[in-house]
Amino acid sequence: MTGPYVGILAAGEGSKTAPFGRWSPAIAETVNALRLRGINAVAVAVDDLGQKGYVRVWRPGVGRRWHGEHKAAPKILYNRILNRSWERRPAVQSRLRALTQQGDVLFNPGYLSKAVLYRTLSGSAVAEYLPETSLQPSPSDVLAMLAHRSCLYLKPVDSCGGEGIFRIRQNGPAWQVTEARKKIALTSSLHDRQELLAWLDSLLNQRDYLCQQALSLDHIDGRPYDFRVLVQKDGRGRWTYVDAGIRLAAPGHVVTHRPNGGKILRREQLLRLRFDRFRWKAIESEIATAAIAAARALEAGSGEHFGILTLDMGLEQRGERLWLLEINAKPGRFDEPWIQRKSDYLLASYLRYLAVRRGEFCENIYSP
């Protein structure tokens, strides 16, 4: 293949048939999508990058087979290490730093911490879209916030996919605690202030959390929905809005993530049930503008290089206000095929742009 030579950085407990363990199918999808669009993409294990000269690179074959060969290490790499704990390993962090220090291009360098994300964006142009948040709160901080807000969320700063999230809602003299788990939401009651303090003390000592105001998100039949918004850099290196998928929470659930029972809502359903087309056009315009501004602010504030991000955004009831809930630097593939096709095209275009800028590939990047 004569297209730009790029690497998809991966990790996992490998075998002959699955070099990146259970993440091998996801890596194969990315590599294949790029190769179909003229990019000479290969998968590279991050643990192999310390080797001098040639490294083992992988290409998906027929069925679930993979073909490995030793080649020069790619100088343009897209980080698709899909395991947060693996990426945190000191040896992996050392290799990632070495890549940029030696002049290689590495984008989407790691998972985003909710705490770092909030600190980065709270002083930016998109601060107005952020819910009220307390970082690493003490039990007394949570109680103080509950004094003026009857409902809060506690979110682990290093989680994704809705894992480990709790909602605390005041219910008369007691408090109702709902935990988001896969497919189900578990609800329990804490009957007085001391019981709540004891529960908070135990929870907050286990891992780092942030405390965030609960939003009155717009809902359908009592089930909140939000938007999974995709922004990417294009063939000229500029951030662009791609599209937004709509996710509807499972009945009684506090999050909309698919692993937690959320379902896809088609845009036509949303328009029929909540908005006319003119109102939706204005809402989507604000979503696109805010998402691009957030991507720019994150990149500028963190000093890191990103090429693709998804943002969870929500509307207050009847679209009165837009909120930014989350940004993800390790987005999964979209269930909506038309969004994923656009994403694959833009990713290939951006990789081609990077290769031209490095002088590794000759092409008129401004051609249609």
C-alpha positions as CSV (number, residue, x, y, z in Angstrom):
1,M,0.0,0.0,0.0
2,T,1.4,3.4,-1.0
3,G,-0.7,5.7,1.4
4,P,0.7,7.4,4.5
5,Y,2.3,4.9,7.0
6,V,0.7,5.4,10.4
7,G,0.4,3.3,13.6
8,I,-2.6,2.6,15.8
9,L,-1.2,2.3,19.2
10,A,-2.7,-0.6,21.2
11,A,-2.2,-2.7,24.3
12,G,-3.5,-5.9,25.8
13,E,-2.6,-9.5,26.9
14,G,-1.9,-10.8,23.4
15,S,-2.0,-14.2,21.8
16,K,-1.3,-15.5,18.3
17,T,-4.9,-14.9,17.2
18,A,-5.5,-11.7,19.3
19,P,-2.3,-9.7,19.7
20,F,-4.1,-7.1,21.8
21,G,-6.3,-9.4,23.8
22,R,-10.0,-8.5,24.1
23,W,-9.4,-5.2,22.4
24,S,-8.1,-6.8,19.2
25,P,-11.5,-6.6,17.4
26,A,-11.8,-2.8,18.1
27,I,-8.3,-2.2,16.9
28,A,-8.9,-4.3,13.8
29,E,-12.0,-2.1,13.0
30,T,-9.9,1.0,13.1
31,V,-7.0,-0.4,11.1
32,N,-9.3,-1.8,8.4
33,A,-11.4,1.4,8.1
34,L,-8.3,3.4,7.5
35,R,-6.8,0.9,5.0
36,L,-10.0,1.0,3.0
37,R,-9.5,4.8,2.8
38,G,-5.9,4.6,1.4
39,I,-4.0,4.8,4.7
40,N,-1.2,2.3,5.2
41,A,-2.3,1.7,8.8
42,V,-0.8,-0.9,11.1
43,A,-1.4,-1.7,14.8
44,V,1.6,-1.5,17.2
45,A,1.8,-2.7,20.7
46,V,2.9,0.1,23.1
47,D,5.2,-2.5,24.9
48,D,7.2,-3.0,21.7
49,L,8.1,0.7,21.2
50,G,11.1,0.6,23.4
51,Q,12.9,-1.6,20.8
52,K,15.5,0.0,18.6
53,G,14.9,0.2,14.9
54,Y,12.3,-2.2,13.6
55,V,9.2,-3.2,15.6
56,R,6.6,-5.8,15.1
57,V,3.5,-4.3,13.4
58,W,0.2,-6.0,12.9
59,R,-2.5,-6.1,10.1
60,P,-5.9,-7.8,10.4
61,G,-6.3,-10.7,8.0
62,V,-9.3,-12.8,6.9
63,G,-11.7,-13.7,9.7
64,R,-10.0,-13.1,13.1
65,R,-6.5,-13.8,11.8
66,W,-3.7,-11.2,12.2
67,H,-0.5,-10.9,10.2
68,G,2.6,-9.7,12.0
69,E,5.9,-8.5,10.5
70,H,8.9,-6.5,11.5
71,K,9.1,-3.0,10.0
72,A,10.3,0.5,10.9
73,A,8.2,2.0,13.6
74,P,5.6,4.5,12.3
75,K,6.3,8.1,13.1
76,I,2.6,9.1,13.2
77,L,0.6,7.3,15.9
78,Y,-3.0,7.4,17.1
79,N,-3.3,6.3,20.7
80,R,-6.0,3.6,21.0
81,I,-4.9,2.0,24.2
82,L,-8.3,1.0,25.5
83,N,-7.4,0.1,29.0
84,R,-7.0,2.9,31.5
85,S,-4.9,0.9,34.1
86,W,-2.6,-0.4,31.3
87,E,-2.0,3.1,30.1
88,R,-1.1,4.3,33.6
89,R,1.7,1.8,33.9
90,P,5.0,3.7,34.4
91,A,6.7,1.9,31.5
92,V,3.9,2.8,29.2
93,Q,3.9,6.5,30.3
94,S,7.7,6.5,29.8
95,R,7.3,5.2,26.2
96,L,4.5,7.7,25.4
97,R,6.7,10.6,26.6
98,A,9.6,9.3,24.6
99,L,7.6,9.4,21.4
100,T,6.9,13.1,21.6
101,Q,10.4,13.9,22.8
102,Q,11.9,12.2,19.8
103,G,9.7,14.2,17.4
104,D,7.0,11.6,16.6
105,V,3.4,12.7,16.2
106,L,1.2,11.2,18.9
107,F,-2.4,12.3,19.2
108,N,-5.0,11.6,21.8
109,P,-2.2,10.9,24.3
110,G,-4.3,9.4,27.1
111,Y,-7.5,9.1,29.0
112,L,-9.0,12.3,30.4
113,S,-9.5,12.8,34.1
114,K,-12.8,14.5,34.9
115,A,-10.9,16.6,37.5
116,V,-8.2,17.8,35.0
117,L,-11.0,18.4,32.4
118,Y,-12.9,20.6,34.8
119,R,-9.9,22.6,35.8
120,T,-8.9,23.1,32.2
121,L,-12.3,24.2,31.0
122,S,-13.6,26.2,34.0
123,G,-11.5,29.2,33.0
124,S,-12.3,29.0,29.3
125,A,-14.9,30.3,26.9
126,V,-17.0,27.2,27.5
127,A,-17.2,27.6,31.3
128,E,-20.9,28.6,31.0
129,Y,-21.7,25.1,29.9
130,L,-20.2,23.3,32.9
131,P,-22.4,22.3,35.8
132,E,-21.4,23.4,39.3
133,T,-18.7,21.0,40.5
134,S,-16.6,20.4,43.6
135,L,-13.3,18.5,43.1
136,Q,-12.3,15.8,45.6
137,P,-15.0,16.9,48.1
138,S,-15.0,15.9,51.7
139,P,-18.2,14.5,53.2
140,S,-18.9,18.0,54.7
141,D,-18.4,19.6,51.2
142,V,-21.1,17.3,49.8
143,L,-23.5,18.2,52.7
144,A,-22.8,21.9,52.1
145,M,-23.7,21.5,48.4
146,L,-26.8,19.5,49.3
147,A,-27.9,22.4,51.5
148,H,-28.7,24.5,48.4
149,R,-29.2,21.7,45.8
150,S,-31.6,18.8,46.6
151,C,-29.9,16.4,44.1
152,L,-26.2,15.8,43.3
153,Y,-24.1,13.3,41.4
154,L,-20.8,11.8,42.7
155,K,-18.6,10.7,39.8
156,P,-15.2,9.0,40.0
157,V,-12.7,11.3,38.3
158,D,-11.0,8.4,36.4
159,S,-14.0,6.4,35.2
160,C,-15.8,6.1,31.9
161,G,-19.0,4.6,30.5
162,G,-21.1,5.6,33.5
163,E,-19.2,3.3,35.9
164,G,-19.3,4.2,39.6
165,I,-21.7,7.1,39.4
166,F,-24.0,7.8,42.4
167,R,-27.0,10.1,42.5
168,I,-27.9,11.6,46.0
169,R,-31.5,13.0,46.2
170,Q,-33.0,14.4,49.3
171,N,-36.3,12.7,50.2
172,G,-37.9,14.4,53.2
173,P,-35.6,13.9,56.2
174,A,-33.8,11.0,54.4
175,W,-31.6,10.7,51.4
176,Q,-32.0,8.4,48.4
177,V,-28.8,7.0,46.8
178,T,-28.9,5.5,43.3
179,E,-25.9,3.7,41.9
180,A,-25.4,3.3,38.2
181,R,-24.6,-0.3,37.3
182,K,-24.7,-2.3,34.1
183,K,-28.3,-2.7,33.0
184,I,-29.7,-1.8,36.4
185,A,-29.8,1.1,38.9
186,L,-29.6,0.2,42.6
187,T,-31.4,2.5,45.0
188,S,-31.1,2.6,48.8
189,S,-32.1,5.0,51.6
190,L,-30.0,6.7,54.2
191,H,-32.2,7.8,57.0
192,D,-30.4,10.6,58.7
193,R,-27.4,13.0,58.5
194,Q,-25.1,10.7,60.4
195,E,-25.8,7.7,58.2
196,L,-25.2,9.9,55.1
197,L,-21.9,11.2,56.5
198,A,-20.7,7.6,57.3
199,W,-21.6,6.4,53.8
200,L,-19.8,9.4,52.2
201,D,-16.8,8.9,54.4
202,S,-16.5,5.3,53.3
203,L,-17.1,6.0,49.6
204,L,-14.8,9.1,49.3
205,N,-11.9,7.2,50.9
206,Q,-12.0,4.5,48.2
207,R,-11.1,6.6,45.2
208,D,-11.1,10.2,44.0
209,Y,-14.6,11.7,43.2
210,L,-16.1,14.9,42.1
211,C,-19.4,16.2,43.3
212,Q,-21.6,17.8,40.6
213,Q,-25.0,19.4,40.5
214,A,-27.8,17.2,39.1
215,L,-29.3,18.6,36.1
216,S,-33.0,18.6,35.1
217,L,-32.3,17.1,31.7
218,D,-35.1,17.0,29.1
219,H,-36.8,13.6,29.1
220,I,-39.1,11.3,27.2
221,D,-41.6,9.3,29.2
222,G,-39.6,10.1,32.3
223,R,-36.3,8.9,30.8
224,P,-33.6,11.5,30.3
225,Y,-31.7,11.7,27.1
226,D,-28.4,13.3,26.0
227,F,-26.2,13.7,23.0
228,R,-23.0,11.9,22.1
229,V,-21.3,14.6,20.0
230,L,-18.4,13.9,17.7
231,V,-15.8,16.5,16.7
232,Q,-12.6,15.8,14.7
233,K,-9.9,17.5,12.9
234,D,-10.3,17.5,9.1
235,G,-7.9,17.3,6.1
236,R,-6.6,20.8,6.9
237,G,-6.1,20.2,10.7
238,R,-9.2,22.2,11.7
239,W,-11.7,21.1,14.3
240,T,-15.1,20.3,12.8
241,Y,-18.4,19.1,14.0
242,V,-19.3,15.7,12.6
243,D,-22.7,14.8,14.1
244,A,-24.5,13.9,17.3
245,G,-26.0,10.6,18.4
246,I,-28.9,10.6,20.8
247,R,-28.9,8.3,23.9
248,L,-32.0,7.6,26.0
249,A,-31.6,6.3,29.6
250,A,-33.1,3.0,30.6
251,P,-36.3,3.3,32.8
252,G,-35.3,4.3,36.3
253,H,-31.7,4.7,35.4
254,V,-29.5,7.8,36.1
255,V,-27.1,7.5,33.0
256,T,-27.7,7.1,29.3
257,H,-24.7,4.9,28.4
258,R,-25.4,1.8,26.3
259,P,-23.6,-0.6,28.8
260,N,-26.0,0.7,31.5
261,G,-29.1,-0.1,29.4
262,G,-29.4,3.1,27.4
263,K,-30.7,2.9,23.9
264,I,-30.2,4.8,20.6
265,L,-32.9,7.4,19.8
266,R,-33.3,8.4,16.2
267,R,-33.3,12.1,15.4
268,E,-36.7,11.7,13.7
269,Q,-38.1,10.4,17.0
270,L,-36.7,13.3,19.0
271,L,-38.2,15.8,16.5
272,R,-41.6,14.1,16.6
273,L,-41.7,13.9,20.4
274,R,-39.8,17.1,21.5
275,F,-38.9,19.7,18.9
276,D,-39.9,21.0,15.5
277,R,-37.2,21.2,12.9
278,F,-36.6,24.9,13.3
279,R,-36.0,24.6,17.0
280,W,-33.7,21.6,16.5
281,K,-31.7,23.4,13.9
282,A,-30.9,26.2,16.5
283,I,-30.1,23.6,19.2
284,E,-27.8,21.6,16.9
285,S,-26.0,24.8,15.8
286,E,-25.3,25.6,19.5
287,I,-24.2,22.0,20.1
288,A,-21.7,22.3,17.2
289,T,-20.4,25.7,18.2
290,A,-19.9,24.7,21.9
291,A,-18.3,21.3,21.0
292,I,-15.7,22.9,18.7
293,A,-15.0,25.6,21.3
294,A,-14.5,22.9,24.0
295,A,-12.1,20.9,21.9
296,R,-10.1,24.0,21.2
297,A,-10.1,25.0,24.8
298,L,-9.1,21.5,26.0
299,E,-6.2,21.4,23.5
300,A,-5.0,24.9,24.3
301,G,-5.4,24.5,28.1
302,S,-3.8,21.1,28.4
303,G,-1.0,21.6,25.8
304,E,-1.8,18.1,24.4
305,H,-2.5,17.0,20.8
306,F,-6.0,15.7,20.0
307,G,-7.5,14.7,16.7
308,I,-10.9,13.2,17.7
309,L,-13.1,13.7,20.7
310,T,-16.6,12.8,21.8
311,L,-18.6,15.1,24.1
312,D,-21.6,14.2,26.2
313,M,-24.0,17.1,26.2
314,G,-27.5,17.5,27.6
315,L,-30.4,19.9,27.4
316,E,-32.5,21.2,30.2
317,Q,-36.2,20.5,29.8
318,R,-37.5,21.7,26.5
319,G,-34.0,22.8,25.4
320,E,-33.8,25.8,27.6
321,R,-30.1,25.4,28.3
322,L,-27.2,23.3,27.0
323,W,-24.8,21.6,29.3
324,L,-21.4,20.0,28.7
325,L,-21.3,16.8,30.8
326,E,-18.1,14.9,29.7
327,I,-15.3,14.7,27.1
328,N,-13.9,11.4,26.0
329,A,-10.5,11.1,24.2
330,K,-11.0,7.3,23.6
331,P,-14.3,7.3,21.8
332,G,-15.8,4.0,20.8
333,R,-17.2,3.5,17.3
334,F,-20.7,4.9,16.7
335,D,-23.7,2.6,16.4
336,E,-25.1,5.0,13.8
337,P,-23.4,3.9,10.6
338,W,-23.6,7.2,8.8
339,I,-21.8,8.9,11.7
340,Q,-19.1,6.3,11.7
341,R,-18.5,6.6,8.0
342,K,-18.0,10.3,8.3
343,S,-15.7,9.7,11.2
344,D,-13.5,7.2,9.3
345,Y,-13.3,9.5,6.4
346,L,-12.2,12.5,8.5
347,L,-9.7,10.4,10.5
348,A,-8.1,9.2,7.2
349,S,-8.1,12.8,5.9
350,Y,-6.4,14.1,9.1
351,L,-3.7,11.4,9.1
352,R,-3.0,12.2,5.4
353,Y,-2.7,15.9,6.4
354,L,-0.2,15.0,9.2
355,A,1.9,12.9,6.9
356,V,2.1,15.7,4.3
357,R,3.1,18.2,7.0
358,R,5.9,15.8,8.1
359,G,7.1,15.4,4.5
360,E,6.4,11.7,4.6
361,F,3.7,11.7,1.9
362,C,3.4,13.9,-1.2
363,E,-0.2,14.9,-2.0
364,N,-2.1,18.1,-2.6
365,I,-4.0,18.3,0.7
366,Y,-6.2,21.1,-0.6
367,S,-7.7,19.1,-3.4
368,P,-11.4,18.2,-3.0
